[in-house]
Amino acid sequence: RAQGKRHNAALICLARRRCDVLYAMLRDKIPYQPRPAASIATA
C-alpha cells in the first residue's frame, strides 16, 4: 500500500512474492531458515 497500490493489488503482490519463495525452496530443495529479528528490523 505504501507504493500507492489498492488493497487487493497489494495482497496479490504479497501472495506472488510468497509463492516465488516457496517455489524456489522446492526447486532448490533448501528448507526455510528464518533470519534473526535484528536483520528483519533493519531491512
C-alpha positions in Angstrom: 0.0 0.0 0.0 3.0 2.3 0.5 3.6 2.1 -3.2 0.2 3.5 -4.0 -1.5 0.2 -4.8 -5.0 -0.6 -3.8 -5.6 -3.2 -1.1 -6.4 -6.1 -3.4 -3.3 -5.3 -5.6 -1.1 -5.2 -2.6 -2.3 -8.6 -1.4 -1.8 -10.1 -4.8 1.8 -8.7 -4.8 2.5 -10.2 -1.4 1.0 -13.6 -2.4 3.1 -13.6 -5.5 6.2 -12.9 -3.5 5.4 -15.7 -1.1 4.7 -18.1 -4.0 8.1 -17.2 -5.6 9.9 -18.0 -2.3 8.0 -21.4 -1.9 8.8 -22.3 -5.5 12.5 -21.5 -5.0 12.6 -23.6 -1.8 11.0 -26.6 -3.6 13.2 -26.2 -6.7 16.5 -25.9 -4.8 15.5 -28.4 -2.1 16.6 -25.9 0.6 14.5 -25.7 3.8 13.3 -22.3 5.1 15.7 -20.7 7.5 14.3 -17.7 9.4 16.5 -14.7 9.8 17.3 -13.2 13.2 14.9 -10.5 14.3 17.6 -7.8 14.2 18.2 -8.2 10.5 14.5 -8.0 9.8 14.1 -4.7 11.6 16.9 -3.1 9.6 15.7 -4.4 6.2 
